[in-house]
Amino acid sequence: MREMGSDLFDPRSEMEPQFSQSSDGNFGFAFNDSNFSDRVLRIEVVGGPSECRSDGEGGCCTSIADWARLRKRRREDGRKETALDITVCPEEQILNEPDMDDCDGCENLDDAVAMVEESPSGDEAASSNDSGWSMDSSTVLKIKTLHISSPILAAKSPFFYKLFSNGMRESEQRHVTLRINASEEAALMELLNFMYSTTLSANTAPALLDVLMAADKFEVASCMRYCSRLLRNLPMTPDSALLYLELPSSVLMGEAVQPLTDAAKQYLAARYKDINRYQEEVMGLPLAGIEAILSCDDLQVASEDAVYDFILRWARGQYPVLEERREVLGSRLARYIRFPYMSCRKLKKVLSCNDFDHEVASKLVLEALFFKAEAPHRQRTLAAEECTTSNRRFVERAYKYRPVKVVEFELPRQQCVVYLDLKKEECTNLFPSGRVYSQAFHLGGQGFFLSAHCNMDQQSSFHCFGLFLGMQEKGSVTFAVDYEFAARSKPTEEYMSKYKGNYTFTGGKAVGYRNLFAIPWTNFMAEDSHYFINGILHLRAELTIRN
């Protein structure tokens, strides 16, 4: 009875990788057998909503894909959901579930299922079996009677444990009645059989989801884990992944379902990593899908500014009502925008953006500016602390354009100092002819950027590290700039000037130095290199407008 004990005393314990089929864990022989039962379970199947929903063209849904195409995108506002609407024929399931944990929340059993003290009569049963389909949920369509073992059910389910041991009159009766919707019948029978045999005959996603919902309703954590594992082993699609993420909150919060939802999030994040490539498809995803994608560190985007712009476009399209949009942005989506890695120019626009509540926007921008002002080692510490949490606002993504820190001066001359940090692995990836660009920064109203290169020296005899300064194309304006490149180096770890020059820029032009450190690439990347401090290359560019 070891397995029974684990369910009874530790309903959230980890599931064995493979269920035992030996005699000490499989009681399938006792299912619905009066010789091994101490009670009679009377299941009243009542009518409910139509078992099939039209697709608008007279058709009927038969798959998760059908349901996904037809479902209304829920306007989620952070409140816990209490119902699941899965239109999968012929086993439509509509459950009104309590918000409860594995072992709590069943003080009032009527919230989860109708329970009636019963001494069934043959006449009543015959009458009920003859009754026809009715939209009235109180109409009993049929009655099923099963012989059950209360110790087996109580060991698997806190719900049944309380039902049989709470001291109520019903707990002392040999006959116990459950009332369920017709849509729940097949799933309940599968669940009861599982509680005896630890196996399921269901093998399709819709059927397994029905059993999962029944297992949640009757608090059979081991069955929830089993269904979750089987669903993870089925081929994942965008529709099925979204379906798993849009289960009711009572199910989603269950530890047993966490591996399934994690797999769904990882699938969506990997599939839509390049949001520009799938922009039209991504713009049509519901909130749960957008959250899964935006939680990814490897999102292929130019910068966090682009992430912010994308979220605004999506929210405006999905939530045209301003108050709803503000609620969703403030309570759900803002946590996925990594404001500390946005440019200061974009952060200024956040403060004036009407889509965000002003108080929320001010708090987010202030937090971002404080992070930008921190020393680099402190920034790395904050990011490391968040790597183990779901909130990753201080964790840098793999941006196409590398973030920079900029200090601007207006007097006595227009000037800016730009700091660009590159990881050693980023530099490694530049060999033999790669380049990486910084985010744009501004001086005198004009946009500039830095670009780091791996290229050949002027005599084409060896590879080397080069740094260049470019001006973004904007009309035919010319701009005269004095510039200086510097880098931290050992042993002092101070910034040391490496190159000075001046240049009159026109749109789209760049200037720089092909071999910034005057050494070959192999020396630059060597283990004893003077230029990598704790695996980071620290670069600085100082720009001054010439009078």
N, C-alpha and C positions, 0 to 999 in steps of 0.2 A: 504493500500500500504506500510505498515511498512517494510515488508521483501524486497520489491523493493528498498526502501530507503537505507537499510543497505548494499545491494550489490553495489548501486551506489556510496555512499559516504564513505564506509568503506569496500572495497572488501576483506580485510584480516581479517575481524571480525570473532569471533568464531561462529561456526555453532551451531544451536540449536540441543540438543540431539535427538529430534524426529521432523521431518519436519511436519509442520502444514498442515492438509488436509482441513481446513476450507475455506470458500469462500473468506476470506481476504488474503489468501496466495496462493491459487490454481487457476491458470488461464487456466487450461487445456481445458476448454470449448471453449476458444478463439483460440486455436492452429489451424492454417490453415483454419480459418473461415473469409471470406471476410467481414462479418458484423462487426467484431471487429479488423480489420486490416487497416493499412494506407499505406502499401507498399507490393510489390511483390518481393519475393526472388527467383531468378533463379539460380539453382545449376547445373553447368556443371560438369558432371562426366567424367573424362578423363582416358585413359588407362595408365597403369604403368607396373612395373615388374610382372612377373608371380605370380599368387595368391597362388601358392603352391611350396614348395621347397622339393626336393628329399632328402631322408636320406642316399643316396648312395646305397640303395638296392631296389629302385623303390617305396619305401613307401612314405607316406605323413604325415606331422606333424599334430596332432590334439589336443595336450595338451601342457601345460607349461613344463611338464616333457620331452616331445619330444624335445621341443625347447632347454631346458637346456642341454640335452645330446649332441645336435648337435652344439651349439653355439661355436664360436671360442673365446678363452679367449683373451679378448682385452689387448693389450700391453699398458696399461694406463701410460701416462707420465705426468699427472698433468694438461694437457690442457683440456679445456672444450669440452665435446662431443657435437655434434650437430645433431646426428641422432639416432634413435632407430630402431633396426632390430629385430622384433618379428615374427618368422615364425610360425604362428598359422593359420591353414587353417580352414574354407575358408575365414577368415578375416585377411589376412596378412596386416600389417600396416607398411608403410615405410614413415616416415615423415622427411623432412628437415626443421628443426625449427630454428628460430632466437633465440639468447640468450637474453631473456628479462625477466623483472620482471612483476608483476601483472599489473601495470599501465603504465609502460614505455616500450619503445622499439618498438612502433608501428607507429613511425613517417612515415616510409615507409611501407604502408600496403601491398605492393606487396611482401615484404619479407615473410609474413606469409601466404598469400593466394592471388590468382589471382582475381582481382576485375575489372569488365568491366562495363561501362555504357551500358545499354542494352534496346532496344525496340524490344522484341522478335517477330518473325514472325512464324506463324503456319507452313509454309513450312520448315523453318530452323529446327524447333523442330522435325518435322516428319523425316527430313533427318537425323538428329543426332540420333534419336531413332533407325533408321534402320542400323546405322553403326555397323560394327563388331569389335571384340576385336583386339587391335593393341598394339604392344610394344612401339609405338610412343606416348609419354606422352602428346603430343599436340592434339591427336585425341580424339574428344568428343564422348564418347560411348552413353551417353543419357543425357537428360535434365529433371530436376525435378523442378516444380514450386510450391511455397508455399506462402500463404498469411500470412504476419507477422505484428506484432505490434512493431514499432520501440521503443516506450517507454519501453515495457517489455524487449526487448533484450538489450537496452542501460542500463537499470537499473541493469541487471545481469552481463554485460560484458563491461569492458573498451574498448575492441576492437570495439564492435558495437557502443558504445557511440561515439567514435572518428569517426567511419565510417559515422554516421548519423549527426554529428555536426561539422565536421572540415572545413566547408565552401567550400569544393571541389564541383565540378559540380555533382559528384556522390551522394553527400549528399542531393542534391535537387531533385534527380530523384525518381520517384515512383518505378521504377524497378531497382533492384540492383542484380548484378551477382557475385556469388562465384564460383571459379573453384577448384575442389578437385580431389584427386586420387580415383579410384574405391574402394581401400581398406579402405578409410575413410568414405564412404557413410553411412554405418549402424551406426557408432559411431556418426557422425554429426546429423543424424536424432534423435538418442537417446538424444543427447545434447540439440537440439532445443526443444524437447518435455519436457526435464527437466526444461528448462528455463521458461516454462509456468506452469508446474505441480509440480515441485520439486520431481518427482519420476522417477525411471528408471525401465524398464522391464528387462534389462541385469542383470544376476545373477551368471555368471561364471567368473572366474578370467581373461581369455583372453578377453572376451567382456568388462568387467569393465575396464581393462587396456586400451583398445582401446578408451573407452569413456573418461578415465582420460587423455589420450594424446590429444584428441580433446579439452577437457576442458582447458588444458594448452595452446594449440595453440590459442584458442579464448578467453583466459583469463577469464574463468568462475570459480572463486575461490570457490564458494559455491558447484559447482558440483565436483570439485577436492576433497574437504573435504568429500563430500558424498561418492564418489567412494573409497576414502582412508578408510573410516569407514567400508564400506561393505567388502572391501578386508581384513581388519584386522579381521573381524568376520568369514572369511573362514578358514578352517584348513590350517595351515602353514606347508610347507615342505621345505627341503633344497633347492630344485630347485626354488620354488616360492619365498623364502626369497632372494635368490641370484638375481632373476629377478627384484624384487623391488629395490634392491640396485644398479642395473646396468641400471636403467632408465637414460635418458639423463640428463645432469647437469641442464638444464633449469627447469626440473621437480623436480629433487632432491633438488634444492635450494628453492623450494616453501614451504612456511610455512604450506600450506594445506596438504602437503604430508609427513611432518616431523613425525607425529605419526605412519605412515605406515612403514617408514624406520627405526624408532626407534624399532618398534616391530620386524622387520626382524633381526636387529642387536642383539636384546635380545634373539631371538629364536636361532640364530646360536651360540651365546656365551654360552648359556645354553646347547645346544646339544653337542658341541665340547669342553666343559670345560676341559675334560681330553683328551688332544691332543695326549698323548701316546696311549690311547686306540683306537683312530680313526686315527692313524697316516697316514695310507695309503690313507684314504678318505680325510683327511685334506690336504695332500700334493697335491691333485688334484684340490683343490678349487681355484677359481680366486682371484684376488687381493682384490675385495670388501669383499669377505667372510673372507679372512685372516685378514683384518683390523677390521672387526666386532669381531672376536674371540680374537684378541690381545688387544682390548680395555677393556677386562673384568678384573676386580680386583680379581675375584675368580678363575682365571685360575689355574688348578691343575698341577703345575710344581714343580720340585725339587728346582729350583732357577732361577734367571733372566739370569744366564749363559746359562741355557738350552733353554730359550726363544730365546736368541741371536743365538745359534747354530741351532735351528729349522728354524728361519727366513733365515739364510744363506743357509741352504739346500733347502728350498722352492724356494728362489730367483734364485739359481743356476739351479734348475730344470725348472723353468718357463721362465727364461730370460737367455738363454745361451750366448747371446752377452754381453760382459762386459760393454759397454757403456750404454746399456739399463738397465742392472742390477744396475749399480751405480746410474742411475737417479731414478729408482724406490726405491732403498734403501734410498737414500739421501732425496728425496722429499716426499715420502709416508710412508715408513715403519719404518724409524729411530725414528719417533715420538712415536711409540708404544713400543719401547724397553726402559725399565726403567734402563738406564745405571747407575744411582746412586746406584742401588742395585746389580750391578754386582761385582764380586770379582776383586781385583786389578790385579791379574794374568791374568784374562780374558780381562780386559781393556787394558793391555799391548798388547794383541793380536789384539785388535781392531785397534790400531795405525799402526800395520804392515799388516792389512788385505787389500788385493788388491781390494776387492769387494766394499769398501767404498772409495770415494774421500778423499784424505789425509787431505785436509782442513776441510771437514765435520767431519771426524773421530776425528781430533784434538780438534775441538770445543766441540764435544759430550763428549769426555773423560775428557777434562778440566772442563766442567760443572759438571760432575759426581764427580770428585775429590774435587772440591770446596764444593759440597753438603756433601760429606763424612767428610770433615774437620769442618763442622758446629757443633755447640753445639746441643745436642739432642732436646732441646726446640725449637731451630731455625728450625731444620729439620721438626719437627711436624707442625710448623707454615707454612712452605713452602708447605707441603703436604696438609694442610687444605685449603690453598688458591687455590690449584689446584682441589680440590674436586668438585668445582662448574664450572669447565671448561672442555673442551674436551681434553685438554692436561694434562695427568696424569703421567708425567715422575717422579714426586717426591712422588707418592702414592705407598705404598708398597702392593704387592700382598700377597695372602695367600700361601706363599711358603711352600713346604714340609720341606725344610731346612732353618732355620732362618738366616737372614743376621747377620754378625758380623762386628765390626770395629777392625782392627788389626794395632798395631804399632810395627815395627820390629827394632831390634838393632843388629849390627854386632860386635861392640866393646863396652866395653872390653871383653864381652862374647856374644855368639849368644843367643839372647833372643827375645821373643815377648810377648806383652800384648794384650789380646783379650777381647773385650767388647761385651756382649750379653744382649739384653733387651727383656723381655717377658711381654706381656700385661696380666692383671689380668684374662681376659676371657680365654686366652690361658692356663694359669695355672689351671683355673677351669676345663677345658676340660681334663686335665691330670688324674683327679680322676676317678677310683680308682687305675688304674695300667697302665696309659698311659706314653708316653715319647715323647719328641720333640728333634730334632737334629739341630745343627747349620750347616751352610755352612762350607766347609773345609777351613782350613788356614794352612800355611806352616812354618816350622822351620827346618833349616839345610837340606833342600831339601825333607823333609818328610811331608806328609799330616796328619793333626790332625783334630779333631772335638770335640765339647762339646755336651753332652746330658743331658737334665733335666728330672727327673723321679718323678712319684708319686709311692712310694713303702712302704712296711712295714719296721719298724725299726728292728734292729737285734734280738730283743726279740719277734718280731711279735705281739706286743701288740697294735700298732696304726700306721696309715698311716703318712708319712712324705715326705718332699721334699728333693730329692737327686740330686747331680750334679756330672757328670763323665767326664773324659778326655779320648779320645780314639785315637789310631793311625790307619790310613787307611792301609789296607793290601797292601804291596808292597814288595814281595820277603820275604826273611828270615832275613832281616837286624834287628839288635837290636839297641836300642836307649835309653840312660840313660838321664832322665830329672828330674830336680827339678821343682815342680809346687806349686802354691798357689791359692786358691779360695777366693774371697772377694765379698762383696755385700754392696750396699748403705743401710743405715738404718737411721731411725729417732732417735733423733731430729736433729742431725748434718747434715744428708744427705751426709756424707762422706763415702767412701769405708772402710769397716772394715774387716780385715782378718778373715776368718772362718775356713780355713783348710790348712795345709801345708803338703807336702809329697815329696817323690821321688820314681821313678819307672823306671825300665829298660823295655822298650817296645819292643815287637816283633809284627809283622804284625797282625792286627785285634784285638789286646788286648785293654782293657780299665781299668781305675782305677779311684776311686773317693770316695765320702762319701755319705752314704745312708741317713743320716739325717743332712743336711748341717747346719740348724739353731738350731738343738737340741730342737725342739718343735714339738708337734703333728700337723698334717695337718690342723685341724680345727683352731688352733691358728695362723698358718701361713697365712691362707686365711681370717681371721676375719677382720671386718671393721676397727678395731683399730690396725691392723698389722703394725709393724715397718718397714716392708720390701717393701711395695708398696707405691711409691711416685707418686701421680697423676695417679694412676692406672698402674704404670710400675714397674716391678722388674728389678733392674739394677745389673747385675752380671759381675765379672771380673776374668779372669784367667791369671796368669803370668807364662810363661814357660821359663826355662833356660837350655841349654844343659850342662850337667855335664862334667867337664874336666877329 
